[in-house]
Amino acid sequence: PGTSCTNINECVDGSSPCGTNSACTDTAGDFTCACHAGFLSSSADGRECANINECADGSNDCDTNAACTDTEGGFTCACNAGFSGLGVAC
C-alpha cells in the first residue's frame, strides 16, 4: 500500500479544468489548456479563452471592397454592394 502512484487524467474525469473554447491535454501529474483556433488566452493560467476579433485587429483576409463580420472563432467576408465574389476577392 502506498508504494505506487498513477497519473490522474484531469481531462477525462468529467470535470475538465479547461474552458469551453480550449482543449485539455493530460500530462504526467498535471494538464495544459490550449485555446482553439480563433481564440486567445484571457486568463493567466490559460484555462479561459476569448474570441479574437479578426475584423478589428486586421488579421482577416477580406478584400478591401468587402465587409468583415466577426464570428465566434472566426470571421466572414462579404463583397460590398456593387462588387461580386466570395469576399476575399471582389
N, C-alpha and C positions, 0 to 999 in steps of 0.2 A: 504493500500500500504506500502510495506517495512517492514511488520511485520513477514514474514516467509521466510525462505531460504530453498532451496532444493539443494541436492548434484548434482554436475555435474559429470557424468561418463566419465572421460577423455579417458577411454579405448575403448569406442564405438562411440565416436562422429566423427569418420572418420579421426582423426589426432592422432592416438596412439602415445604417447610420448616415447614408448619403441622401441628399435632396432629390426631388423628382427630376431635375434636369441634369443629373450627373450619374456616372457609373461607378459602382463599387468594385474594387479589386482586393481580394484577400491576399495578405502577406503573412509571413511567419510571425504570429503573435500580434498582428495589427491588421490594418486595412488602409487603402488610399481611395480617394474620391477624385474623379476626373470629369470635368464638365463636358457635356455633349457638344457637338459642332453647333455653332451659333450662340453659344452661351459662354459667359466669363465668370470666374470665381468671384463671389460677392461676400465671402467670409474668410477670415484669417486661416481657418482650418481646411478650406476648400470644399466643405460639405454643401454649401449653398451656391447656386449658380443663377445669374441673372441674364436675361436676354440681351444680346448685343444688337444695338440699333444700327445696322449697316447703312441705312439711308442717312442717318445723322453723322456717322463717323467717316463716310466717304469710302468705305471698303466694298461697296456694291459695284457691279459691272454694268449698270444700266446705261443705255445710250444717253447722250446729252439731250436728246429730244424725247425722252421718256420720263415717266413719273415712277419713283421708287416708293413702294409700300412695305413697311416693316411688318414682319410676322414673327410668331414665336419660333425662334431658332433659325430664322432666315429672312428672306425678303422676296418680293416680286417686282417685276418691271413691266410697265405697260406704255406703249407708244402714245405720245400726246395726240390730240385731235389734229388731223391733217397729215399724220405720219402713219405708216404701216410697218409691221414687222412683229417680232417676238419681244421687243423691249430692250434686248441687249444690242440690237442693231435695228434702227428705224429708218 
